[in-house]
């Protein structure tokens, strides 16, 4: 299970959305392989949007490869981090595109993690009412979750991802080699979203994760490639059935209602998104038990796995009122009622409100004492 | 032809776009008729977005009628005018929605002209990645053009409508009575977009307009209702065939390439959009002649009709370089080449580049001397 990554043949996971269908390509050495880019849309101009951490690592190779598709490939380097996932930063993309005279055929490439992908995708959705874009996720979290499925957004001071669009990329390119430069903390944050897919959709994947968690933390190539592929397959099935989150798609937000409250309560960027989701999944599992949907022991099982991934399992000490207030502005809320993604059996999730008394019990049980 | 407007039965023009289809309802006394609103989506919250000019006239009646559909109907009054069609002003919509705890089922109502409609529609497209919205256009220009077809946008300092989305309303409600409060200058501006539909799509409509222009300027109810209906029918046919402006839809921009350059060159809001389009149509007609697509006399014929509508037929004295620069950032440009909507026979338009020498001749012939 520790073969050199260049021996892994690329695999494709198809996202079936009619005339908006596309492939997630998963493999090693993809960024610098001409075949990765050869059949993407050609145009006069392209803009690679990336951040100050990723740019020195991969912007050059991308720019070189894309010169076969575009007469001009410009690179825009944004500041790094969730704190900059706002309209003001996204506007730098518009400023550059307009300064370059980019037209409607221009292609945007999102090179980086979830923040870069969400902002670049939203910018592509809005620039001249829509230009093509390609996701090149370089973090585990964005490879297994945010780059797939067309959710794009920026944050608003009053809520995370409140302003955005459903807008699909023309391709997602997940190069396993880019994960080697990830700090361990970000590998763990990505594993939170990987773990998510077990309880909501695939009990045997959950068991597989329990078997291989230490190898995944160590980024063993074959293991991590399988985890990315299985995550994208599950996400593809969910998104293919419910692109605009009319119902089913919301199960992908397991752990996210509590998680978003953690991020908002601490200030975006204090905890990584994956870390907040990790603690949030423990809380959602705990609430699933308290609602009588899952037997005792489920939350402990999940807590143990999450902990082995190097992730926090205890939520920060915000007041119950603060948690509740942040959760009420969650996009799944309806008429002021908070709705949670809960597990009703291993590999199956439901979205429903929960009695406030039980939510308060969960907060008391899962948060650090004040 | 001067029957009281309340004798006109409402008519519907259907916009056929699959699961995004909707009706444009055209009639008198619609705002204060319960039947107008009865089968629209219900929800806990609604937000009427309007401006400081329209709010005192119609916000109360709308709020009263909508109370049957929503528990809470809030009204947001924006500053008036194209100069405020920017992200900063649109952000006031998000601020209010989030402050109110508006959820994904909340409905936005755009009550006003094109600026209110474009911003409210774009806000609806982006808020939580999309909430339903209803267009209630109160100007002739927005009734015959901007409220129909799902183009939403805000301006960028470097270009008009550069940031936006294709996002369809759930209904468009055109109440002829709201036109009675329009200043004459805005009636004329609306007639510019009405006139547009003749040369691009319907030679007999052009002849009808020539027969009735003075009655239209005077807002004779039966005449103006017919003009709105025919305009919406033509727009419906074009948009139904090409929602996202892959090709055909661009013909609706007849006069707009020059017109946008006028608006940008003078500063947005100096000339009304319809005024700029009026002078722009004269220029596009002149260029159609110079390109050998139309016989001599066509531009004169259009100039005469536009003048009778109370609209400018001579473009302002910007330099040719300024015109060309602004036109190069037009959304129809590709690879730096300006593309114009030209008339190739009465009732038929084509989009194509034009030799720069001929464009310069048109600029010299149609602009005021410096």
Interface residues (C-beta under 8 A of the other chain):
Chain A: X44 X87 X91 X94 X95 X98 X99 X101 X103 X104 X105 X125 X126 X127 X128 X129 X130 X151 X152 X153 X156 X158 X159 X162 X163 X164 X165 X166 X244 X245 X328 X329 X331 X332 X333 X334 X335 X336
Chain B: X44 X87 X91 X94 X95 X98 X99 X101 X103 X104 X105 X125 X126 X127 X128 X129 X130 X151 X152 X153 X156 X158 X159 X162 X163 X164 X165 X166 X244 X245 X328 X329 X331 X332 X333 X334 X335 X336
